[in-house]
Amino acid sequence: MDQWIIEIVGRGGYLGIALLMALENIIPPIPSELIMGLGGILVARGVMEFWPLLLVGTLGTTAGNYVWFWIGHRFGYARLQPLIARWGRWLTLEWEDVERTSRFFRKHGHWVVFALRFSPFLRTMISLPAGLLQMPAGKFLLFTFAGSAIWNAILILGGRYLSRYIEQYEGAMTWVIVGSVAFGVLLYLYRVLTWKPRAERS
């Protein structure tokens, strides 16, 4: 089963990795740790090369984050607030979350776009206030690419290191992949089903 999963990722090639990384930043729950970790295993097996994998993975990450930046930049506060008020349940997001992240962005400046690429929680969310607050697009893309490249390199190296253990424990990767995706889906469904606006919670 592990070999089958690796072969699917391998057949998708570099383009498949780039698309998965872009989608991961737009519509989770496929985590980047899993995608680039599998890429690292393919590097260890000689199916992929480190530098091309790092490049396409980082380009995919940057493209996915730019979608949220573009939404914030294009719609602005006035038009985005009604959309979040209407679709907040499905985004598991409300306007207060956007305002809180925007305040964080204002306080710490543009460098948080780079620094939060290492955060499992805010690395995608920070792209929206960066667009809302009109951060220069070139600077956003540069900071996103640089931070994502470092993070993705760590993930690839981690996958390459763990590949030796995958060989020893047959079926282990299947459980990791299925468990990761299932956890992400269940967590999203739980948040949708239990989501309430702050006004109703107080």
Contacts in CASP RR format, 6 or more apart in sequence:
PFRMAT RR
TARGET T0000
AUTHOR 0000-0000-0000
METHOD contacts of the structure
MODEL  1
MDQWIIEIVGRGGYLGIALLMALENIIPPIPSELIMGLGGILVARGVMEF
WPLLLVGTLGTTAGNYVWFWIGHRFGYARLQPLIARWGRWLTLEWEDVER
TSRFFRKHGHWVVFALRFSPFLRTMISLPAGLLQMPAGKFLLFTFAGSAI
WNAILILGGRYLSRYIEQYEGAMTWVIVGSVAFGVLLYLYRVLTWKPRAE
RS
1 171 0 8 1.000
1 174 0 8 1.000
2 166 0 8 1.000
2 170 0 8 1.000
2 171 0 8 1.000
2 172 0 8 1.000
2 173 0 8 1.000
2 174 0 8 1.000
5 38 0 8 1.000
5 173 0 8 1.000
5 174 0 8 1.000
5 177 0 8 1.000
6 38 0 8 1.000
6 41 0 8 1.000
6 42 0 8 1.000
6 45 0 8 1.000
6 47 0 8 1.000
6 173 0 8 1.000
9 17 0 8 1.000
9 38 0 8 1.000
9 39 0 8 1.000
9 42 0 8 1.000
10 42 0 8 1.000
10 47 0 8 1.000
10 48 0 8 1.000
13 48 0 8 1.000
14 48 0 8 1.000
14 52 0 8 1.000
14 53 0 8 1.000
14 56 0 8 1.000
15 56 0 8 1.000
17 35 0 8 1.000
17 36 0 8 1.000
17 39 0 8 1.000
17 53 0 8 1.000
17 56 0 8 1.000
17 57 0 8 1.000
18 56 0 8 1.000
18 57 0 8 1.000
18 59 0 8 1.000
18 60 0 8 1.000
18 63 0 8 1.000
19 60 0 8 1.000
20 30 0 8 1.000
20 35 0 8 1.000
21 32 0 8 1.000
21 35 0 8 1.000
21 36 0 8 1.000
21 56 0 8 1.000
21 57 0 8 1.000
21 58 0 8 1.000
21 59 0 8 1.000
21 60 0 8 1.000
21 61 0 8 1.000
21 64 0 8 1.000
21 152 0 8 1.000
22 60 0 8 1.000
22 61 0 8 1.000
22 63 0 8 1.000
22 64 0 8 1.000
22 67 0 8 1.000
23 30 0 8 1.000
23 64 0 8 1.000
24 30 0 8 1.000
24 31 0 8 1.000
24 32 0 8 1.000
24 35 0 8 1.000
24 61 0 8 1.000
24 64 0 8 1.000
25 32 0 8 1.000
25 60 0 8 1.000
25 61 0 8 1.000
25 63 0 8 1.000
25 64 0 8 1.000
25 65 0 8 1.000
25 67 0 8 1.000
25 68 0 8 1.000
25 124 0 8 1.000
25 127 0 8 1.000
26 64 0 8 1.000
26 67 0 8 1.000
26 68 0 8 1.000
28 124 0 8 1.000
28 184 0 8 1.000
28 188 0 8 1.000
29 181 0 8 1.000
29 183 0 8 1.000
29 184 0 8 1.000
29 185 0 8 1.000
29 187 0 8 1.000
29 188 0 8 1.000
30 181 0 8 1.000
31 180 0 8 1.000
31 184 0 8 1.000
32 61 0 8 1.000
32 151 0 8 1.000
32 152 0 8 1.000
32 155 0 8 1.000
33 155 0 8 1.000
33 180 0 8 1.000
34 176 0 8 1.000
34 177 0 8 1.000
34 180 0 8 1.000
34 181 0 8 1.000
36 53 0 8 1.000
36 57 0 8 1.000
36 152 0 8 1.000
36 155 0 8 1.000
36 156 0 8 1.000
36 159 0 8 1.000
37 155 0 8 1.000
37 156 0 8 1.000
37 158 0 8 1.000
37 159 0 8 1.000
37 162 0 8 1.000
38 159 0 8 1.000
38 177 0 8 1.000
39 48 0 8 1.000
39 53 0 8 1.000
39 156 0 8 1.000
39 159 0 8 1.000
40 48 0 8 1.000
40 50 0 8 1.000
40 53 0 8 1.000
40 155 0 8 1.000
40 156 0 8 1.000
40 157 0 8 1.000
40 158 0 8 1.000
40 159 0 8 1.000
40 160 0 8 1.000
40 163 0 8 1.000
41 159 0 8 1.000
41 160 0 8 1.000
41 162 0 8 1.000
41 163 0 8 1.000
41 166 0 8 1.000
41 173 0 8 1.000
42 48 0 8 1.000
42 53 0 8 1.000
43 49 0 8 1.000
43 50 0 8 1.000
43 53 0 8 1.000
43 156 0 8 1.000
43 159 0 8 1.000
43 160 0 8 1.000
44 159 0 8 1.000
44 160 0 8 1.000
44 163 0 8 1.000
44 164 0 8 1.000
45 163 0 8 1.000
50 156 0 8 1.000
50 160 0 8 1.000
53 156 0 8 1.000
54 149 0 8 1.000
54 152 0 8 1.000
54 153 0 8 1.000
54 156 0 8 1.000
57 148 0 8 1.000
57 152 0 8 1.000
58 145 0 8 1.000
58 148 0 8 1.000
58 149 0 8 1.000
58 152 0 8 1.000
59 145 0 8 1.000
61 117 0 8 1.000
61 144 0 8 1.000
61 148 0 8 1.000
61 152 0 8 1.000
62 141 0 8 1.000
62 144 0 8 1.000
62 145 0 8 1.000
62 148 0 8 1.000
65 123 0 8 1.000
65 124 0 8 1.000
65 127 0 8 1.000
65 144 0 8 1.000
65 148 0 8 1.000
66 127 0 8 1.000
66 140 0 8 1.000
66 141 0 8 1.000
66 144 0 8 1.000
67 127 0 8 1.000
68 124 0 8 1.000
68 125 0 8 1.000
68 127 0 8 1.000
68 128 0 8 1.000
68 131 0 8 1.000
69 127 0 8 1.000
69 128 0 8 1.000
69 130 0 8 1.000
69 131 0 8 1.000
69 135 0 8 1.000
69 137 0 8 1.000
69 140 0 8 1.000
70 131 0 8 1.000
71 80 0 8 1.000
71 128 0 8 1.000
71 131 0 8 1.000
72 80 0 8 1.000
72 128 0 8 1.000
72 129 0 8 1.000
72 131 0 8 1.000
72 132 0 8 1.000
73 131 0 8 1.000
73 132 0 8 1.000
73 134 0 8 1.000
73 137 0 8 1.000
75 83 0 8 1.000
76 131 0 8 1.000
76 132 0 8 1.000
77 132 0 8 1.000
80 98 0 8 1.000
80 132 0 8 1.000
81 95 0 8 1.000
84 91 0 8 1.000
84 93 0 8 1.000
84 94 0 8 1.000
84 95 0 8 1.000
84 98 0 8 1.000
85 94 0 8 1.000
85 95 0 8 1.000
88 94 0 8 1.000
88 195 0 8 1.000
89 192 0 8 1.000
89 195 0 8 1.000
90 192 0 8 1.000
92 188 0 8 1.000
92 191 0 8 1.000
92 192 0 8 1.000
92 195 0 8 1.000
94 197 0 8 1.000
94 198 0 8 1.000
96 198 0 8 1.000
97 125 0 8 1.000
98 128 0 8 1.000
98 129 0 8 1.000
98 132 0 8 1.000
101 122 0 8 1.000
101 125 0 8 1.000
101 126 0 8 1.000
101 128 0 8 1.000
101 129 0 8 1.000
102 129 0 8 1.000
102 132 0 8 1.000
102 133 0 8 1.000
104 112 0 8 1.000
104 126 0 8 1.000
104 129 0 8 1.000
105 112 0 8 1.000
105 126 0 8 1.000
105 129 0 8 1.000
105 130 0 8 1.000
105 133 0 8 1.000
106 133 0 8 1.000
110 130 0 8 1.000
110 135 0 8 1.000
110 139 0 8 1.000
110 140 0 8 1.000
110 143 0 8 1.000
111 143 0 8 1.000
112 126 0 8 1.000
113 126 0 8 1.000
113 127 0 8 1.000
113 130 0 8 1.000
113 135 0 8 1.000
113 140 0 8 1.000
113 143 0 8 1.000
113 144 0 8 1.000
114 143 0 8 1.000
114 144 0 8 1.000
114 146 0 8 1.000
114 147 0 8 1.000
116 122 0 8 1.000
116 123 0 8 1.000
116 126 0 8 1.000
117 123 0 8 1.000
117 144 0 8 1.000
117 147 0 8 1.000
117 148 0 8 1.000
117 150 0 8 1.000
117 151 0 8 1.000
118 147 0 8 1.000
118 150 0 8 1.000
118 151 0 8 1.000
123 151 0 8 1.000
127 140 0 8 1.000
127 144 0 8 1.000
130 140 0 8 1.000
131 140 0 8 1.000
165 172 0 8 1.000
166 172 0 8 1.000
166 173 0 8 1.000
END
